Amino acid sequence: MKNKDSVLSSPTEDAQLPNFIASNLRLLRKRAGWSQSELAARVGLNRGNIASYECGSAEPSICKLLRFSNVFDISTRDFTRLDLSDPAELALARSARLSEEAERLNAYRERQAELSHLIDSSHDLFQYKRDTLDKPCKEAELFAGHYLQLLELSRQLMKEHETLLEELGCQCK
């Protein structure tokens, strides 16, 4: 005879994940001091959509959840799964988002440094080969000219990339 505790529950019997979309949407909108119409304008919807999401009669699509997450600076996971009425949870959710952005920005900076090093190493190799050739042919000189142009464009691009990363870094602080 089977013990009822040994029987596995079916997926339909499992507890549902919490869903705080309606309450968090209303809470975050009010904390921002926006009307439903103002929020709707910020995310490209109409006031009726916001009202139906806030009362729970409809749920936003993933694309709309992303818009809400960006407007309120909260990850979609935290927006949908955490009760943000607790100020500590809200602060934690916002700091987690900032931490993720800082990590991503650092990864881009590291990649930029790697690419700059690669470009410089490529130039060092080019210069070594050029210095060790006795008499390069016309075709080699033509390729060298093209390479030097490409090198200059690559360095300009990396400088612009570095400037962009610095500007993003200032916005993340």
VMD Tcl script that draws the C-alpha trace (Angstrom):
set ca {
  {0.00 0.00 0.00}
  {1.39 3.42 -1.00}
  {1.92 6.12 1.54}
  {0.32 9.34 0.36}
  {3.54 11.23 1.23}
  {5.55 9.07 -1.18}
  {3.40 10.00 -4.17}
  {4.87 12.79 -6.27}
  {2.61 15.72 -6.95}
  {1.73 16.54 -10.51}
  {2.79 19.85 -12.05}
  {-0.77 21.16 -11.74}
  {-0.67 20.57 -8.00}
  {2.61 22.45 -7.53}
  {2.41 25.88 -5.99}
  {2.16 28.74 -8.46}
  {5.02 31.22 -8.59}
  {4.11 34.56 -7.03}
  {3.02 37.27 -9.42}
  {3.34 40.86 -8.25}
  {2.92 42.60 -11.61}
  {-0.32 44.41 -10.75}
  {0.69 45.57 -7.27}
  {4.25 46.50 -8.28}
  {3.08 48.43 -11.32}
  {0.64 50.47 -9.24}
  {3.18 50.98 -6.44}
  {6.07 52.04 -8.69}
  {3.86 54.33 -10.75}
  {2.58 56.08 -7.64}
  {6.09 56.35 -6.13}
  {7.22 58.01 -9.36}
  {4.29 60.44 -9.02}
  {2.81 59.53 -12.41}
  {-0.79 59.13 -13.42}
  {-1.79 56.08 -15.43}
  {-1.83 58.31 -18.53}
  {1.69 59.58 -17.85}
  {3.06 56.06 -17.41}
  {1.22 54.93 -20.54}
  {2.85 57.72 -22.54}
  {6.30 56.77 -21.22}
  {5.97 53.13 -22.32}
  {3.94 53.65 -25.50}
  {0.59 52.29 -24.31}
  {-2.78 53.79 -23.48}
  {-4.25 54.48 -20.04}
  {-6.67 51.58 -20.36}
  {-3.79 49.12 -20.72}
  {-2.21 50.40 -17.52}
  {-5.52 50.25 -15.66}
  {-6.14 46.66 -16.73}
  {-2.60 45.61 -15.73}
  {-2.92 47.33 -12.35}
  {-6.24 45.68 -11.51}
  {-4.94 42.29 -12.67}
  {-7.54 41.71 -15.37}
  {-4.76 41.51 -17.98}
  {-1.03 40.82 -17.97}
  {1.50 42.66 -20.11}
  {3.46 40.86 -22.81}
  {7.16 40.27 -22.34}
  {7.98 43.29 -24.49}
  {5.78 45.49 -22.32}
  {7.30 44.04 -19.14}
  {10.71 45.03 -20.49}
  {9.46 48.57 -21.05}
  {8.14 48.76 -17.48}
  {11.38 47.33 -16.12}
  {13.43 49.93 -17.96}
  {11.19 52.82 -16.92}
  {11.33 51.81 -13.25}
  {14.96 50.61 -13.36}
  {14.07 47.14 -12.03}
  {14.85 43.76 -13.60}
  {11.85 41.97 -15.08}
  {12.39 39.08 -12.67}
  {12.26 41.39 -9.65}
  {9.35 43.34 -11.12}
  {7.25 40.19 -11.50}
  {8.40 38.02 -8.56}
  {9.24 40.34 -5.64}
  {6.85 42.28 -3.44}
  {8.34 45.74 -3.93}
  {6.05 47.33 -1.35}
  {8.80 46.47 1.14}
  {11.27 49.40 0.83}
  {14.19 47.06 1.55}
  {13.18 44.76 -1.34}
  {12.85 47.74 -3.67}
  {16.25 49.11 -2.69}
  {17.81 45.67 -3.10}
  {16.20 45.22 -6.53}
  {17.46 48.59 -7.73}
  {20.97 48.03 -6.38}
  {21.06 44.60 -8.04}
  {20.20 46.21 -11.37}
  {22.96 48.79 -10.93}
  {25.42 46.05 -10.00}
  {24.53 44.07 -13.14}
  {25.01 47.18 -15.28}
  {28.37 47.92 -13.65}
  {29.54 44.34 -14.28}
  {28.46 44.54 -17.92}
  {30.23 47.90 -18.31}
  {33.43 46.46 -16.80}
  {33.26 43.51 -19.20}
  {33.01 45.96 -22.13}
  {35.99 47.92 -20.78}
  {38.05 44.74 -20.50}
  {37.13 43.76 -24.06}
  {38.04 47.25 -25.28}
  {41.46 46.97 -23.61}
  {42.00 43.52 -25.17}
  {41.11 44.81 -28.63}
  {43.36 47.85 -28.24}
  {46.23 45.56 -27.22}
  {45.55 43.35 -30.23}
  {45.62 46.34 -32.57}
  {48.89 47.57 -31.05}
  {50.43 44.08 -31.27}
  {49.38 43.84 -34.89}
  {51.14 47.12 -35.59}
  {54.29 45.97 -33.77}
  {54.38 42.83 -35.91}
  {53.80 44.87 -39.08}
  {56.60 47.26 -38.14}
  {59.00 44.40 -37.38}
  {58.29 42.72 -40.72}
  {58.61 46.01 -42.56}
  {61.95 46.80 -40.90}
  {63.40 43.35 -41.65}
  {62.51 43.30 -45.35}
  {65.42 44.23 -47.61}
  {63.47 45.68 -50.50}
  {59.69 45.23 -50.48}
  {57.92 44.97 -53.82}
  {55.40 47.59 -55.00}
  {52.49 45.31 -54.08}
  {53.80 44.95 -50.50}
  {54.10 48.74 -50.23}
  {50.51 49.09 -51.49}
  {49.29 46.59 -48.88}
  {51.32 48.40 -46.23}
  {49.59 51.67 -47.10}
  {46.17 50.03 -46.84}
  {47.13 48.42 -43.55}
  {48.26 51.76 -42.08}
  {44.94 53.35 -43.09}
  {43.02 50.48 -41.52}
  {45.18 50.75 -38.40}
  {44.40 54.45 -38.05}
  {40.67 53.85 -38.50}
  {40.79 51.03 -35.95}
  {42.53 53.26 -33.41}
  {39.99 56.05 -33.98}
  {37.15 53.57 -33.51}
  {38.68 52.22 -30.30}
  {39.11 55.78 -28.97}
  {35.43 56.52 -29.71}
  {34.47 53.23 -28.05}
  {36.53 54.15 -24.98}
  {34.87 57.59 -24.82}
  {31.42 56.00 -25.07}
  {32.23 53.57 -22.25}
  {33.42 56.47 -20.08}
  {30.20 58.39 -20.75}
  {28.13 55.30 -19.88}
  {30.20 54.83 -16.75}
  {29.37 58.36 -15.61}
  {25.65 57.69 -16.13}
  {25.80 54.50 -14.07}
  {27.15 56.29 -11.00}
}
mol new
graphics top color blue
foreach p $ca { graphics top sphere $p radius 0.5 }
foreach p [lrange $ca 0 end-1] q [lrange $ca 1 end] { graphics top cylinder $p $q radius 0.2 }
display resetview
